Amino acid sequence: MQQTESTSSNRISKLKIVLILTSTYFVAEIVGSLLTNSLALLADAGHMLTDVGGLALSLFAINFTRKKPTPQRTYGFYRTEILASLVNSVALVMLSIYIFIEGYRHIFAPPEIQSIPMTIIGGVGLAVNVLCVKILGGHSHEDGGHEGHDHKHEEENLNMKGARLEVLSDTAGAAGIIITGIIIFFTKFYLADAIFSIGLSIFILPRTWSIMKKSINILMEGTPSNIDYEEVKNAILKIKGVTGIFDLHIWAITSGMNALSAHVVTLDQKKSQAIILEIRSILENKFGIIRSTIQIEPYH
């Protein structure tokens, strides 16, 4: 137990360091964009914002999975993570649209870009991201491989893996800034800045839109996209002794934490407990639904 707590604290410390580094560079890109007239730096700052938001949510999720539910918030604070994700997504969609419009305008009237400061900022960003990858990177004994590996621990592993992917995508964006700056420096082809900006905004939009849709679906308590409602229903109906099912609801409390409630009809009430145990086993092992409330009914 003590080892698990130590491992969890180590993960949180790593995420905090990476979040501070990436947030600082995000601010540097915003300032650099204003000083150099580079729309590419602003576009990459938007890309950074998606990843800063992702890192913040990963850290947020690890911290809040530790908090116990209260009588006022019986599910705890998981939905706060989804609300933050939705706000972040809306802001990014608006920023991407702005960058796309500005990039289109710059195609017809490209401003002079200060390529040397732009390239230097990109180089700093590349160094920061390589450092962050080193801090988060690699699989070690703390990522698993011991007995008693509980659900919260698995959630933390997923958040750490997600954070690594976020930082790796930032590395590619910083490399793109450097390449664009070098092209402008040697060729004075200022249009490269607008082309890179539009390309990056197009890259950000589908990803952000996907996160937004997922957040809205969770807040609306819709069936998770990775679960087939009819398949779950049929799996329960195939259990011996089950003759019907109604008021079946499947939803996500937060990302990766699915729940279900249902009224199940059986002929033999004496076998109710065994049927409930079998249903819960199928839900958890086949569909990844870890929270279920099953009410046995004698008739529909």
Secondary structure, 3 states (H helix, E strand, C coil): CHHHHHHHHHHHHHHHHHHHHHHHHHHHHHHHHHHHCCHHHHHHHHHHHHHHHHHHHHHHHHHHCCCCCCCCCCCCCHHHHHHHHHHHHHHHHHHHHHHHHHHHHHHHCCCCCCHHHHHHHHHHHHHHHHHHHHHHCCCCHHHCCCCCCCHHHHHHHHHHHHHHHHHHHHHHHHHHHHHHHHHHHHHCCCHHHHHHHHHHHHHHHHHHHHHHHHHHHHHCCCCCCCCCHHHHHHHHHCCCCEEEEEEEEEEEEECCEEEEEEEEEECCHHHHHHHHHHHHHHHHHHHCEEEEEEEEECCC
